[in-house]
Amino acid sequence: GKMDAAASMIEKAILANPTYAEAYNNLGVLYRDAGSITLSVQAYERCLQIDPDSRNAGQNRLLALNYIDEGSDDKLYDAHR
């Protein structure tokens, strides 16, 4: 469907430019919408490795961490700092 097509386009963008940070954020959003929260967090973290100042990825990561069972209060606090 449309999600698969979007994921394919994002993956092509990443292959063409592995340092395109926003592509990883967008991939994280797709994973989140598909219910793959752990994969979404990994994608947001990759975006933040490339662009530590990405507000979108930072906020999306914090939101996603709230939905992971192991997202303890301490882990969320550390992630927010």
Distance bins in CASP14 RR format, pairs under 12 A and 6 or more apart:
PFRMAT RR
TARGET T0000
AUTHOR 0000-0000-0000
RMODE 2
METHOD distances of the structure
MODEL  1
1 7 0 0 0 0 1 0 0 0 0 0 0
1 8 0 0 0 0 0 1 0 0 0 0 0
1 30 0 0 0 0 0 1 0 0 0 0 0
1 34 0 0 0 0 0 1 0 0 0 0 0
2 8 0 0 0 0 0 1 0 0 0 0 0
2 9 0 0 0 0 0 1 0 0 0 0 0
2 30 0 0 0 0 0 1 0 0 0 0 0
2 33 0 0 0 0 0 1 0 0 0 0 0
2 34 0 0 0 0 0 1 0 0 0 0 0
3 9 0 0 0 0 0 1 0 0 0 0 0
3 10 0 0 0 0 0 1 0 0 0 0 0
3 26 0 0 0 0 0 1 0 0 0 0 0
3 27 0 0 0 0 0 1 0 0 0 0 0
3 28 0 0 0 0 0 1 0 0 0 0 0
3 29 0 0 0 0 0 1 0 0 0 0 0
3 30 1 0 0 1 0 0 0 0 0 0 0
3 31 0 0 0 0 1 0 0 0 0 0 0
3 32 0 0 0 0 0 1 0 0 0 0 0
3 33 1 0 0 1 0 0 0 0 0 0 0
3 34 1 0 0 1 0 0 0 0 0 0 0
3 35 0 0 0 0 0 1 0 0 0 0 0
3 36 0 0 0 0 0 1 0 0 0 0 0
4 10 0 0 0 0 0 1 0 0 0 0 0
4 11 0 0 0 0 0 1 0 0 0 0 0
4 30 0 0 0 0 1 0 0 0 0 0 0
4 34 0 0 0 0 1 0 0 0 0 0 0
5 11 0 0 0 0 0 1 0 0 0 0 0
5 12 0 0 0 0 0 1 0 0 0 0 0
5 30 0 0 0 0 0 1 0 0 0 0 0
6 12 0 0 0 0 0 1 0 0 0 0 0
6 13 0 0 0 0 0 1 0 0 0 0 0
6 23 0 0 0 0 0 1 0 0 0 0 0
6 26 0 0 0 0 1 0 0 0 0 0 0
6 27 0 0 0 0 1 0 0 0 0 0 0
6 28 0 0 0 0 0 1 0 0 0 0 0
6 29 0 0 0 0 1 0 0 0 0 0 0
6 30 1 0 1 0 0 0 0 0 0 0 0
6 31 0 0 0 0 0 1 0 0 0 0 0
6 33 0 0 0 0 1 0 0 0 0 0 0
6 34 0 0 0 0 0 1 0 0 0 0 0
7 13 0 0 0 0 0 1 0 0 0 0 0
7 14 0 0 0 0 0 1 0 0 0 0 0
7 23 0 0 0 0 0 1 0 0 0 0 0
7 26 0 0 0 0 1 0 0 0 0 0 0
7 27 1 0 0 1 0 0 0 0 0 0 0
7 28 0 0 0 0 1 0 0 0 0 0 0
7 29 0 0 0 0 0 1 0 0 0 0 0
7 30 1 0 1 0 0 0 0 0 0 0 0
7 31 0 0 0 0 1 0 0 0 0 0 0
7 33 0 0 0 0 0 1 0 0 0 0 0
7 34 0 0 0 0 1 0 0 0 0 0 0
7 36 0 0 0 0 0 1 0 0 0 0 0
7 39 0 0 0 0 0 1 0 0 0 0 0
7 40 0 0 0 0 0 1 0 0 0 0 0
7 43 0 0 0 0 0 1 0 0 0 0 0
8 14 0 0 0 0 0 1 0 0 0 0 0
8 15 0 0 0 0 0 1 0 0 0 0 0
8 27 0 0 0 0 0 1 0 0 0 0 0
8 30 0 0 0 0 0 1 0 0 0 0 0
9 15 0 0 0 0 0 1 0 0 0 0 0
9 16 0 0 0 0 0 1 0 0 0 0 0
9 23 0 0 0 0 1 0 0 0 0 0 0
9 26 0 0 0 0 1 0 0 0 0 0 0
9 27 0 0 0 0 0 1 0 0 0 0 0
9 30 0 0 0 0 0 1 0 0 0 0 0
10 16 0 0 0 0 0 1 0 0 0 0 0
10 17 0 0 0 0 0 1 0 0 0 0 0
10 20 0 0 0 0 1 0 0 0 0 0 0
10 22 0 0 0 0 1 0 0 0 0 0 0
10 23 1 0 1 0 0 0 0 0 0 0 0
10 24 0 0 0 0 1 0 0 0 0 0 0
10 25 0 0 0 0 1 0 0 0 0 0 0
10 26 1 0 1 0 0 0 0 0 0 0 0
10 27 1 0 1 0 0 0 0 0 0 0 0
10 28 0 0 0 0 1 0 0 0 0 0 0
10 29 0 0 0 0 1 0 0 0 0 0 0
10 30 1 0 0 1 0 0 0 0 0 0 0
10 31 0 0 0 0 0 1 0 0 0 0 0
10 43 0 0 0 0 1 0 0 0 0 0 0
10 47 0 0 0 0 0 1 0 0 0 0 0
11 17 0 0 0 0 0 1 0 0 0 0 0
11 18 0 0 0 0 0 1 0 0 0 0 0
11 20 0 0 0 0 0 1 0 0 0 0 0
11 23 0 0 0 0 1 0 0 0 0 0 0
11 24 0 0 0 0 0 1 0 0 0 0 0
11 26 0 0 0 0 0 1 0 0 0 0 0
11 27 1 0 0 1 0 0 0 0 0 0 0
11 28 0 0 0 0 0 1 0 0 0 0 0
11 30 0 0 0 0 0 1 0 0 0 0 0
11 31 0 0 0 0 0 1 0 0 0 0 0
11 43 0 0 0 0 0 1 0 0 0 0 0
12 18 0 0 0 0 0 1 0 0 0 0 0
12 20 0 0 0 0 0 1 0 0 0 0 0
12 23 0 0 0 0 1 0 0 0 0 0 0
12 27 0 0 0 0 0 1 0 0 0 0 0
13 19 0 0 0 0 0 1 0 0 0 0 0
13 20 1 0 1 0 0 0 0 0 0 0 0
13 21 0 0 0 0 0 1 0 0 0 0 0
13 22 0 0 0 0 1 0 0 0 0 0 0
13 23 1 0 1 0 0 0 0 0 0 0 0
13 24 0 0 0 0 1 0 0 0 0 0 0
13 25 0 0 0 0 0 1 0 0 0 0 0
13 26 0 0 0 0 1 0 0 0 0 0 0
13 27 0 0 0 0 1 0 0 0 0 0 0
14 20 1 0 0 1 0 0 0 0 0 0 0
14 21 0 0 0 0 0 1 0 0 0 0 0
14 22 0 0 0 0 0 1 0 0 0 0 0
14 23 1 0 1 0 0 0 0 0 0 0 0
14 24 1 0 0 1 0 0 0 0 0 0 0
14 25 0 0 0 0 0 1 0 0 0 0 0
14 26 0 0 0 0 1 0 0 0 0 0 0
14 27 1 0 0 1 0 0 0 0 0 0 0
14 28 0 0 0 0 0 1 0 0 0 0 0
14 43 0 0 0 0 1 0 0 0 0 0 0
14 46 0 0 0 0 1 0 0 0 0 0 0
14 47 0 0 0 0 0 1 0 0 0 0 0
14 50 0 0 0 0 0 1 0 0 0 0 0
15 23 0 0 0 0 1 0 0 0 0 0 0
15 27 0 0 0 0 0 1 0 0 0 0 0
16 23 0 0 0 0 1 0 0 0 0 0 0
17 23 1 0 0 1 0 0 0 0 0 0 0
17 24 0 0 0 0 0 1 0 0 0 0 0
17 50 0 0 0 0 0 1 0 0 0 0 0
18 24 0 0 0 0 1 0 0 0 0 0 0
18 46 0 0 0 0 1 0 0 0 0 0 0
18 47 0 0 0 0 0 1 0 0 0 0 0
18 49 0 0 0 0 0 1 0 0 0 0 0
18 50 0 0 0 0 1 0 0 0 0 0 0
19 46 0 0 0 0 0 1 0 0 0 0 0
19 47 0 0 0 0 0 1 0 0 0 0 0
19 49 0 0 0 0 1 0 0 0 0 0 0
19 50 1 0 1 0 0 0 0 0 0 0 0
19 51 0 0 0 0 1 0 0 0 0 0 0
20 26 0 0 0 0 1 0 0 0 0 0 0
20 27 0 0 0 0 0 1 0 0 0 0 0
20 46 0 0 0 0 0 1 0 0 0 0 0
20 47 0 0 0 0 1 0 0 0 0 0 0
20 50 1 0 0 1 0 0 0 0 0 0 0
20 51 0 0 0 0 1 0 0 0 0 0 0
20 54 0 0 0 0 0 1 0 0 0 0 0
21 27 0 0 0 0 0 1 0 0 0 0 0
21 28 0 0 0 0 0 1 0 0 0 0 0
21 43 0 0 0 0 0 1 0 0 0 0 0
21 44 0 0 0 0 0 1 0 0 0 0 0
21 45 0 0 0 0 0 1 0 0 0 0 0
21 46 0 0 0 0 1 0 0 0 0 0 0
21 47 1 0 1 0 0 0 0 0 0 0 0
21 48 1 0 0 1 0 0 0 0 0 0 0
21 49 0 0 0 0 1 0 0 0 0 0 0
21 50 1 1 0 0 0 0 0 0 0 0 0
21 51 1 1 0 0 0 0 0 0 0 0 0
21 52 0 0 0 0 1 0 0 0 0 0 0
21 53 0 0 0 0 1 0 0 0 0 0 0
21 54 1 0 1 0 0 0 0 0 0 0 0
21 55 0 0 0 0 0 1 0 0 0 0 0
21 56 0 0 0 0 1 0 0 0 0 0 0
21 57 1 0 0 1 0 0 0 0 0 0 0
21 58 0 0 0 0 0 1 0 0 0 0 0
22 28 0 0 0 0 0 1 0 0 0 0 0
22 29 0 0 0 0 0 1 0 0 0 0 0
22 43 0 0 0 0 0 1 0 0 0 0 0
22 44 0 0 0 0 0 1 0 0 0 0 0
22 46 0 0 0 0 0 1 0 0 0 0 0
22 47 1 0 0 1 0 0 0 0 0 0 0
22 48 0 0 0 0 0 1 0 0 0 0 0
22 50 0 0 0 0 1 0 0 0 0 0 0
22 51 1 0 0 1 0 0 0 0 0 0 0
22 53 0 0 0 0 0 1 0 0 0 0 0
22 54 1 0 0 1 0 0 0 0 0 0 0
22 55 0 0 0 0 0 1 0 0 0 0 0
22 56 1 0 0 1 0 0 0 0 0 0 0
22 57 0 0 0 0 1 0 0 0 0 0 0
22 60 0 0 0 0 0 1 0 0 0 0 0
23 29 0 0 0 0 0 1 0 0 0 0 0
23 30 0 0 0 0 0 1 0 0 0 0 0
23 43 0 0 0 0 1 0 0 0 0 0 0
23 44 0 0 0 0 0 1 0 0 0 0 0
23 46 0 0 0 0 1 0 0 0 0 0 0
23 47 1 0 0 1 0 0 0 0 0 0 0
23 50 0 0 0 0 1 0 0 0 0 0 0
23 51 0 0 0 0 0 1 0 0 0 0 0
23 54 0 0 0 0 0 1 0 0 0 0 0
23 56 0 0 0 0 0 1 0 0 0 0 0
23 57 0 0 0 0 0 1 0 0 0 0 0
24 30 0 0 0 0 0 1 0 0 0 0 0
24 31 0 0 0 0 0 1 0 0 0 0 0
24 39 0 0 0 0 0 1 0 0 0 0 0
24 40 0 0 0 0 0 1 0 0 0 0 0
24 41 0 0 0 0 0 1 0 0 0 0 0
24 42 0 0 0 0 1 0 0 0 0 0 0
24 43 1 0 1 0 0 0 0 0 0 0 0
24 44 1 0 0 1 0 0 0 0 0 0 0
24 45 0 0 0 0 1 0 0 0 0 0 0
24 46 1 0 1 0 0 0 0 0 0 0 0
24 47 1 1 0 0 0 0 0 0 0 0 0
24 48 0 0 0 0 1 0 0 0 0 0 0
24 49 0 0 0 0 1 0 0 0 0 0 0
24 50 1 0 0 1 0 0 0 0 0 0 0
24 51 0 0 0 0 1 0 0 0 0 0 0
24 54 0 0 0 0 1 0 0 0 0 0 0
24 56 0 0 0 0 0 1 0 0 0 0 0
24 57 1 0 0 1 0 0 0 0 0 0 0
24 58 0 0 0 0 0 1 0 0 0 0 0
24 60 0 0 0 0 0 1 0 0 0 0 0
24 61 0 0 0 0 0 1 0 0 0 0 0
25 31 0 0 0 0 0 1 0 0 0 0 0
25 32 0 0 0 0 0 1 0 0 0 0 0
25 40 0 0 0 0 1 0 0 0 0 0 0
25 41 0 0 0 0 0 1 0 0 0 0 0
25 42 0 0 0 0 0 1 0 0 0 0 0
25 43 1 0 0 1 0 0 0 0 0 0 0
25 44 1 0 0 1 0 0 0 0 0 0 0
25 45 0 0 0 0 0 1 0 0 0 0 0
25 46 0 0 0 0 1 0 0 0 0 0 0
25 47 1 0 1 0 0 0 0 0 0 0 0
25 48 0 0 0 0 1 0 0 0 0 0 0
25 49 0 0 0 0 0 1 0 0 0 0 0
25 50 0 0 0 0 1 0 0 0 0 0 0
25 51 0 0 0 0 1 0 0 0 0 0 0
25 54 1 0 0 1 0 0 0 0 0 0 0
25 55 0 0 0 0 1 0 0 0 0 0 0
25 56 1 0 1 0 0 0 0 0 0 0 0
25 57 1 0 1 0 0 0 0 0 0 0 0
25 58 0 0 0 0 1 0 0 0 0 0 0
25 59 0 0 0 0 1 0 0 0 0 0 0
25 60 1 0 0 1 0 0 0 0 0 0 0
25 61 0 0 0 0 1 0 0 0 0 0 0
25 64 0 0 0 0 0 1 0 0 0 0 0
26 32 0 0 0 0 0 1 0 0 0 0 0
26 33 0 0 0 0 0 1 0 0 0 0 0
26 40 0 0 0 0 0 1 0 0 0 0 0
26 43 0 0 0 0 1 0 0 0 0 0 0
26 44 0 0 0 0 0 1 0 0 0 0 0
26 46 0 0 0 0 0 1 0 0 0 0 0
26 47 0 0 0 0 1 0 0 0 0 0 0
26 54 0 0 0 0 0 1 0 0 0 0 0
26 56 0 0 0 0 1 0 0 0 0 0 0
26 57 0 0 0 0 1 0 0 0 0 0 0
26 60 0 0 0 0 1 0 0 0 0 0 0
27 33 0 0 0 0 0 1 0 0 0 0 0
27 34 0 0 0 0 0 1 0 0 0 0 0
27 36 0 0 0 0 0 1 0 0 0 0 0
27 39 0 0 0 0 1 0 0 0 0 0 0
27 40 0 0 0 0 1 0 0 0 0 0 0
27 41 0 0 0 0 0 1 0 0 0 0 0
27 42 0 0 0 0 1 0 0 0 0 0 0
27 43 1 0 1 0 0 0 0 0 0 0 0
27 44 0 0 0 0 1 0 0 0 0 0 0
27 45 0 0 0 0 0 1 0 0 0 0 0
27 46 0 0 0 0 1 0 0 0 0 0 0
27 47 0 0 0 0 1 0 0 0 0 0 0
27 57 0 0 0 0 0 1 0 0 0 0 0
27 60 0 0 0 0 0 1 0 0 0 0 0
28 34 0 0 0 0 1 0 0 0 0 0 0
28 35 0 0 0 0 0 1 0 0 0 0 0
28 36 0 0 0 0 1 0 0 0 0 0 0
28 37 0 0 0 0 1 0 0 0 0 0 0
28 38 0 0 0 0 0 1 0 0 0 0 0
28 39 1 0 0 1 0 0 0 0 0 0 0
28 40 1 0 1 0 0 0 0 0 0 0 0
28 41 0 0 0 0 1 0 0 0 0 0 0
28 42 0 0 0 0 1 0 0 0 0 0 0
28 43 1 1 0 0 0 0 0 0 0 0 0
28 44 1 0 1 0 0 0 0 0 0 0 0
28 45 0 0 0 0 1 0 0 0 0 0 0
28 46 0 0 0 0 1 0 0 0 0 0 0
28 47 1 0 0 1 0 0 0 0 0 0 0
28 48 0 0 0 0 0 1 0 0 0 0 0
28 54 0 0 0 0 0 1 0 0 0 0 0
28 56 0 0 0 0 0 1 0 0 0 0 0
28 57 0 0 0 0 1 0 0 0 0 0 0
28 58 0 0 0 0 0 1 0 0 0 0 0
28 60 1 0 0 1 0 0 0 0 0 0 0
28 61 0 0 0 0 1 0 0 0 0 0 0
28 63 0 0 0 0 0 1 0 0 0 0 0
28 64 1 0 0 1 0 0 0 0 0 0 0
29 35 0 0 0 0 0 1 0 0 0 0 0
29 36 0 0 0 0 0 1 0 0 0 0 0
29 37 0 0 0 0 0 1 0 0 0 0 0
29 39 0 0 0 0 0 1 0 0 0 0 0
29 40 1 0 0 1 0 0 0 0 0 0 0
29 41 0 0 0 0 0 1 0 0 0 0 0
29 43 0 0 0 0 1 0 0 0 0 0 0
29 44 0 0 0 0 1 0 0 0 0 0 0
29 47 0 0 0 0 0 1 0 0 0 0 0
29 56 0 0 0 0 1 0 0 0 0 0 0
29 57 0 0 0 0 1 0 0 0 0 0 0
29 59 0 0 0 0 0 1 0 0 0 0 0
29 60 1 0 0 1 0 0 0 0 0 0 0
29 61 0 0 0 0 0 1 0 0 0 0 0
29 63 0 0 0 0 0 1 0 0 0 0 0
29 64 0 0 0 0 1 0 0 0 0 0 0
30 36 0 0 0 0 1 0 0 0 0 0 0
30 37 0 0 0 0 0 1 0 0 0 0 0
30 39 0 0 0 0 1 0 0 0 0 0 0
30 40 1 0 0 1 0 0 0 0 0 0 0
30 43 0 0 0 0 1 0 0 0 0 0 0
30 44 0 0 0 0 0 1 0 0 0 0 0
30 60 0 0 0 0 0 1 0 0 0 0 0
31 37 1 0 0 1 0 0 0 0 0 0 0
31 38 0 0 0 0 1 0 0 0 0 0 0
31 39 1 0 1 0 0 0 0 0 0 0 0
31 40 1 1 0 0 0 0 0 0 0 0 0
31 41 0 0 0 0 1 0 0 0 0 0 0
31 42 0 0 0 0 1 0 0 0 0 0 0
31 43 1 0 1 0 0 0 0 0 0 0 0
31 44 0 0 0 0 1 0 0 0 0 0 0
31 45 0 0 0 0 0 1 0 0 0 0 0
31 46 0 0 0 0 0 1 0 0 0 0 0
31 47 0 0 0 0 0 1 0 0 0 0 0
31 60 0 0 0 0 0 1 0 0 0 0 0
31 61 0 0 0 0 0 1 0 0 0 0 0
31 64 0 0 0 0 1 0 0 0 0 0 0
31 67 0 0 0 0 0 1 0 0 0 0 0
32 38 0 0 0 0 0 1 0 0 0 0 0
32 39 0 0 0 0 1 0 0 0 0 0 0
32 40 1 0 1 0 0 0 0 0 0 0 0
32 41 0 0 0 0 1 0 0 0 0 0 0
32 42 0 0 0 0 0 1 0 0 0 0 0
32 43 0 0 0 0 1 0 0 0 0 0 0
32 44 0 0 0 0 1 0 0 0 0 0 0
32 57 0 0 0 0 0 1 0 0 0 0 0
32 59 0 0 0 0 0 1 0 0 0 0 0
32 60 1 0 0 1 0 0 0 0 0 0 0
32 61 0 0 0 0 0 1 0 0 0 0 0
32 63 0 0 0 0 1 0 0 0 0 0 0
32 64 1 0 1 0 0 0 0 0 0 0 0
32 65 0 0 0 0 0 1 0 0 0 0 0
32 66 0 0 0 0 0 1 0 0 0 0 0
32 67 0 0 0 0 1 0 0 0 0 0 0
32 68 0 0 0 0 0 1 0 0 0 0 0
33 39 0 0 0 0 0 1 0 0 0 0 0
33 40 0 0 0 0 1 0 0 0 0 0 0
33 43 0 0 0 0 0 1 0 0 0 0 0
33 60 0 0 0 0 0 1 0 0 0 0 0
33 64 0 0 0 0 0 1 0 0 0 0 0
34 40 0 0 0 0 1 0 0 0 0 0 0
34 43 0 0 0 0 0 1 0 0 0 0 0
35 41 0 0 0 0 0 1 0 0 0 0 0
35 64 0 0 0 0 1 0 0 0 0 0 0
35 67 0 0 0 0 1 0 0 0 0 0 0
35 68 0 0 0 0 0 1 0 0 0 0 0
36 42 0 0 0 0 1 0 0 0 0 0 0
36 43 0 0 0 0 1 0 0 0 0 0 0
36 64 0 0 0 0 1 0 0 0 0 0 0
36 67 0 0 0 0 0 1 0 0 0 0 0
36 68 0 0 0 0 0 1 0 0 0 0 0
37 43 0 0 0 0 0 1 0 0 0 0 0
37 44 0 0 0 0 0 1 0 0 0 0 0
37 60 0 0 0 0 0 1 0 0 0 0 0
37 61 0 0 0 0 0 1 0 0 0 0 0
37 63 0 0 0 0 1 0 0 0 0 0 0
37 64 1 0 1 0 0 0 0 0 0 0 0
37 65 0 0 0 0 1 0 0 0 0 0 0
37 66 0 0 0 0 1 0 0 0 0 0 0
37 67 1 0 1 0 0 0 0 0 0 0 0
37 68 1 0 1 0 0 0 0 0 0 0 0
37 69 0 0 0 0 1 0 0 0 0 0 0
37 70 0 0 0 0 0 1 0 0 0 0 0
37 71 0 0 0 0 0 1 0 0 0 0 0
38 44 0 0 0 0 0 1 0 0 0 0 0
38 45 0 0 0 0 0 1 0 0 0 0 0
38 61 0 0 0 0 0 1 0 0 0 0 0
38 64 0 0 0 0 1 0 0 0 0 0 0
38 65 0 0 0 0 0 1 0 0 0 0 0
38 67 0 0 0 0 1 0 0 0 0 0 0
38 68 1 0 0 1 0 0 0 0 0 0 0
38 69 0 0 0 0 0 1 0 0 0 0 0
38 70 0 0 0 0 1 0 0 0 0 0 0
38 71 0 0 0 0 0 1 0 0 0 0 0
39 45 0 0 0 0 0 1 0 0 0 0 0
39 46 0 0 0 0 0 1 0 0 0 0 0
39 64 0 0 0 0 1 0 0 0 0 0 0
39 68 0 0 0 0 0 1 0 0 0 0 0
40 46 0 0 0 0 0 1 0 0 0 0 0
40 47 0 0 0 0 0 1 0 0 0 0 0
40 57 0 0 0 0 0 1 0 0 0 0 0
40 58 0 0 0 0 0 1 0 0 0 0 0
40 60 1 0 0 1 0 0 0 0 0 0 0
40 61 0 0 0 0 1 0 0 0 0 0 0
40 62 0 0 0 0 0 1 0 0 0 0 0
40 63 0 0 0 0 1 0 0 0 0 0 0
40 64 1 0 1 0 0 0 0 0 0 0 0
40 65 0 0 0 0 1 0 0 0 0 0 0
40 66 0 0 0 0 0 1 0 0 0 0 0
40 67 0 0 0 0 1 0 0 0 0 0 0
40 68 0 0 0 0 1 0 0 0 0 0 0
41 47 0 0 0 0 0 1 0 0 0 0 0
41 48 0 0 0 0 0 1 0 0 0 0 0
41 57 0 0 0 0 0 1 0 0 0 0 0
41 58 0 0 0 0 0 1 0 0 0 0 0
41 60 0 0 0 0 1 0 0 0 0 0 0
41 61 1 0 1 0 0 0 0 0 0 0 0
41 62 0 0 0 0 1 0 0 0 0 0 0
41 63 0 0 0 0 1 0 0 0 0 0 0
41 64 1 0 1 0 0 0 0 0 0 0 0
41 65 1 0 0 1 0 0 0 0 0 0 0
41 66 0 0 0 0 0 1 0 0 0 0 0
41 67 0 0 0 0 1 0 0 0 0 0 0
41 68 1 0 0 1 0 0 0 0 0 0 0
41 70 0 0 0 0 0 1 0 0 0 0 0
41 71 0 0 0 0 1 0 0 0 0 0 0
41 75 0 0 0 0 0 1 0 0 0 0 0
41 76 0 0 0 0 0 1 0 0 0 0 0
41 79 0 0 0 0 1 0 0 0 0 0 0
42 48 0 0 0 0 0 1 0 0 0 0 0
42 49 0 0 0 0 0 1 0 0 0 0 0
42 57 0 0 0 0 0 1 0 0 0 0 0
42 60 0 0 0 0 0 1 0 0 0 0 0
42 61 0 0 0 0 1 0 0 0 0 0 0
42 64 0 0 0 0 1 0 0 0 0 0 0
42 65 0 0 0 0 0 1 0 0 0 0 0
42 68 0 0 0 0 0 1 0 0 0 0 0
43 49 0 0 0 0 0 1 0 0 0 0 0
43 50 0 0 0 0 0 1 0 0 0 0 0
43 54 0 0 0 0 0 1 0 0 0 0 0
43 56 0 0 0 0 0 1 0 0 0 0 0
43 57 0 0 0 0 1 0 0 0 0 0 0
43 58 0 0 0 0 0 1 0 0 0 0 0
43 60 0 0 0 0 1 0 0 0 0 0 0
43 61 0 0 0 0 1 0 0 0 0 0 0
43 64 0 0 0 0 1 0 0 0 0 0 0
44 50 0 0 0 0 0 1 0 0 0 0 0
44 51 0 0 0 0 0 1 0 0 0 0 0
44 52 0 0 0 0 0 1 0 0 0 0 0
44 54 0 0 0 0 1 0 0 0 0 0 0
44 55 0 0 0 0 0 1 0 0 0 0 0
44 56 0 0 0 0 1 0 0 0 0 0 0
44 57 1 0 1 0 0 0 0 0 0 0 0
44 58 1 0 0 1 0 0 0 0 0 0 0
44 59 0 0 0 0 1 0 0 0 0 0 0
44 60 1 0 1 0 0 0 0 0 0 0 0
44 61 1 1 0 0 0 0 0 0 0 0 0
44 62 0 0 0 0 1 0 0 0 0 0 0
44 63 0 0 0 0 1 0 0 0 0 0 0
44 64 1 0 0 1 0 0 0 0 0 0 0
44 65 0 0 0 0 1 0 0 0 0 0 0
44 68 0 0 0 0 0 1 0 0 0 0 0
44 79 0 0 0 0 0 1 0 0 0 0 0
45 51 0 0 0 0 0 1 0 0 0 0 0
45 52 0 0 0 0 0 1 0 0 0 0 0
45 54 0 0 0 0 0 1 0 0 0 0 0
45 57 0 0 0 0 1 0 0 0 0 0 0
45 58 0 0 0 0 1 0 0 0 0 0 0
45 60 0 0 0 0 0 1 0 0 0 0 0
45 61 1 0 0 1 0 0 0 0 0 0 0
45 62 0 0 0 0 0 1 0 0 0 0 0
45 64 0 0 0 0 1 0 0 0 0 0 0
45 65 0 0 0 0 0 1 0 0 0 0 0
45 79 0 0 0 0 1 0 0 0 0 0 0
46 52 0 0 0 0 0 1 0 0 0 0 0
46 54 0 0 0 0 0 1 0 0 0 0 0
46 57 0 0 0 0 1 0 0 0 0 0 0
46 58 0 0 0 0 0 1 0 0 0 0 0
46 61 0 0 0 0 0 1 0 0 0 0 0
47 53 0 0 0 0 0 1 0 0 0 0 0
47 54 1 0 1 0 0 0 0 0 0 0 0
47 55 0 0 0 0 0 1 0 0 0 0 0
47 56 1 0 0 1 0 0 0 0 0 0 0
47 57 1 1 0 0 0 0 0 0 0 0 0
47 58 0 0 0 0 1 0 0 0 0 0 0
47 59 0 0 0 0 0 1 0 0 0 0 0
47 60 0 0 0 0 1 0 0 0 0 0 0
47 61 0 0 0 0 1 0 0 0 0 0 0
48 54 1 0 1 0 0 0 0 0 0 0 0
48 55 0 0 0 0 0 1 0 0 0 0 0
48 56 0 0 0 0 1 0 0 0 0 0 0
48 57 1 0 1 0 0 0 0 0 0 0 0
48 58 1 0 0 1 0 0 0 0 0 0 0
48 59 0 0 0 0 0 1 0 0 0 0 0
48 60 0 0 0 0 1 0 0 0 0 0 0
48 61 1 0 0 1 0 0 0 0 0 0 0
48 62 0 0 0 0 0 1 0 0 0 0 0
48 79 0 0 0 0 0 1 0 0 0 0 0
49 57 0 0 0 0 1 0 0 0 0 0 0
49 58 0 0 0 0 0 1 0 0 0 0 0
49 61 0 0 0 0 0 1 0 0 0 0 0
50 57 0 0 0 0 1 0 0 0 0 0 0
51 57 1 0 0 1 0 0 0 0 0 0 0
51 58 0 0 0 0 1 0 0 0 0 0 0
52 58 0 0 0 0 1 0 0 0 0 0 0
52 61 0 0 0 0 0 1 0 0 0 0 0
54 60 0 0 0 0 1 0 0 0 0 0 0
54 61 0 0 0 0 1 0 0 0 0 0 0
55 61 0 0 0 0 0 1 0 0 0 0 0
55 62 0 0 0 0 0 1 0 0 0 0 0
56 62 0 0 0 0 0 1 0 0 0 0 0
56 63 0 0 0 0 0 1 0 0 0 0 0
57 63 0 0 0 0 0 1 0 0 0 0 0
57 64 0 0 0 0 0 1 0 0 0 0 0
57 79 0 0 0 0 0 1 0 0 0 0 0
58 64 0 0 0 0 1 0 0 0 0 0 0
58 65 0 0 0 0 1 0 0 0 0 0 0
58 79 0 0 0 0 1 0 0 0 0 0 0
58 80 0 0 0 0 1 0 0 0 0 0 0
58 81 0 0 0 0 0 1 0 0 0 0 0
59 65 0 0 0 0 0 1 0 0 0 0 0
59 66 0 0 0 0 0 1 0 0 0 0 0
59 79 0 0 0 0 0 1 0 0 0 0 0
59 80 0 0 0 0 0 1 0 0 0 0 0
60 66 0 0 0 0 0 1 0 0 0 0 0
60 67 0 0 0 0 0 1 0 0 0 0 0
60 79 0 0 0 0 0 1 0 0 0 0 0
61 67 0 0 0 0 0 1 0 0 0 0 0
61 68 0 0 0 0 0 1 0 0 0 0 0
61 71 0 0 0 0 0 1 0 0 0 0 0
61 75 0 0 0 0 0 1 0 0 0 0 0
61 76 0 0 0 0 0 1 0 0 0 0 0
61 78 0 0 0 0 0 1 0 0 0 0 0
61 79 1 0 0 1 0 0 0 0 0 0 0
61 80 0 0 0 0 1 0 0 0 0 0 0
62 68 0 0 0 0 0 1 0 0 0 0 0
62 71 0 0 0 0 0 1 0 0 0 0 0
62 75 0 0 0 0 0 1 0 0 0 0 0
62 76 1 0 0 1 0 0 0 0 0 0 0
62 77 0 0 0 0 0 1 0 0 0 0 0
62 78 0 0 0 0 0 1 0 0 0 0 0
62 79 1 0 1 0 0 0 0 0 0 0 0
62 80 1 0 0 1 0 0 0 0 0 0 0
62 81 0 0 0 0 0 1 0 0 0 0 0
63 71 0 0 0 0 0 1 0 0 0 0 0
63 76 0 0 0 0 0 1 0 0 0 0 0
63 79 0 0 0 0 0 1 0 0 0 0 0
63 80 0 0 0 0 0 1 0 0 0 0 0
64 71 0 0 0 0 1 0 0 0 0 0 0
64 75 0 0 0 0 0 1 0 0 0 0 0
64 76 0 0 0 0 0 1 0 0 0 0 0
64 79 0 0 0 0 1 0 0 0 0 0 0
65 71 1 0 1 0 0 0 0 0 0 0 0
65 72 0 0 0 0 1 0 0 0 0 0 0
65 73 0 0 0 0 0 1 0 0 0 0 0
65 74 0 0 0 0 0 1 0 0 0 0 0
65 75 1 0 0 1 0 0 0 0 0 0 0
65 76 1 0 1 0 0 0 0 0 0 0 0
65 77 0 0 0 0 0 1 0 0 0 0 0
65 78 0 0 0 0 1 0 0 0 0 0 0
65 79 1 0 1 0 0 0 0 0 0 0 0
65 80 0 0 0 0 1 0 0 0 0 0 0
66 72 0 0 0 0 0 1 0 0 0 0 0
66 73 0 0 0 0 0 1 0 0 0 0 0
66 75 0 0 0 0 0 1 0 0 0 0 0
66 76 1 0 0 1 0 0 0 0 0 0 0
66 79 0 0 0 0 0 1 0 0 0 0 0
66 80 0 0 0 0 0 1 0 0 0 0 0
67 76 0 0 0 0 0 1 0 0 0 0 0
68 75 0 0 0 0 1 0 0 0 0 0 0
68 76 0 0 0 0 1 0 0 0 0 0 0
68 79 0 0 0 0 0 1 0 0 0 0 0
69 75 0 0 0 0 0 1 0 0 0 0 0
70 76 0 0 0 0 0 1 0 0 0 0 0
70 79 0 0 0 0 0 1 0 0 0 0 0
71 77 0 0 0 0 0 1 0 0 0 0 0
71 78 0 0 0 0 0 1 0 0 0 0 0
71 79 0 0 0 0 1 0 0 0 0 0 0
71 80 0 0 0 0 0 1 0 0 0 0 0
72 78 0 0 0 0 1 0 0 0 0 0 0
72 79 0 0 0 0 0 1 0 0 0 0 0
73 79 0 0 0 0 0 1 0 0 0 0 0
73 80 0 0 0 0 0 1 0 0 0 0 0
74 80 0 0 0 0 0 1 0 0 0 0 0
74 81 0 0 0 0 0 1 0 0 0 0 0
75 81 0 0 0 0 0 1 0 0 0 0 0
END
